[in-house]
Amino acid sequence: MKRPDRLVMAAAAVLIGLLAASPGWSSRVFDDRVVGTLTATPISDDVEVDGHVYHVRPGSVAAQELHNFSQGQKVEIMLDGPADSQNSGVVIINLRNDS
């Protein structure tokens, strides 16, 4: 029986490493936060913080709590993706009491 060549074994190990699922990426949780002042009264599907409009995810905690906030309050919002992506949505909104 012929033994596998070292080069073939090394190439196979590299290939397995590249194709294996990475637990770090597969379990990544987006945790992008934005802190600022509500610059408009929140409506059912949008919230405006420091002049930037963010879409609120339907059924999220933010969607349920949105009616408790008003213009001028300082808030922290958590998004389910990068803050600069139009596909990201607000999932949590919290009132900030700091100055």
Residue pairs with C-beta under 8 A, 6 or more apart in sequence:
30 79
30 80
30 81
30 82
30 88
31 78
32 78
32 79
32 81
32 82
32 83
32 88
33 76
33 77
33 78
33 79
34 49
34 50
34 52
34 54
34 76
34 77
34 79
34 83
35 74
35 75
35 76
35 77
35 96
36 49
36 50
36 52
36 74
36 75
37 49
37 50
37 72
37 73
37 74
37 75
38 47
38 48
38 49
38 69
38 70
38 71
38 72
38 73
38 74
38 75
39 48
39 49
39 50
39 51
39 71
40 48
40 71
41 70
41 71
42 48
42 56
42 66
42 67
42 69
42 70
43 66
44 56
44 63
44 66
45 55
45 56
45 58
45 63
46 53
46 54
46 55
46 56
47 53
47 54
47 56
47 62
47 66
47 69
47 75
47 77
47 90
47 93
48 54
49 75
49 77
54 77
54 79
54 88
54 89
54 90
55 88
55 89
55 90
56 62
56 63
56 66
56 89
56 90
56 93
57 63
57 80
57 89
57 90
57 91
60 89
60 90
60 91
60 92
61 91
61 92
61 93
62 77
62 78
62 90
62 91
62 92
62 93
65 93
66 93
69 75
69 93
69 95
73 95
74 95
74 96
74 97
74 98
75 93
75 94
75 95
75 96
76 93
76 94
76 96
77 90
77 92
77 93
77 94
78 90
78 91
78 92
78 93
79 88
79 89
79 90
79 91
80 88
80 89
80 91
81 87
81 88
81 89
82 88
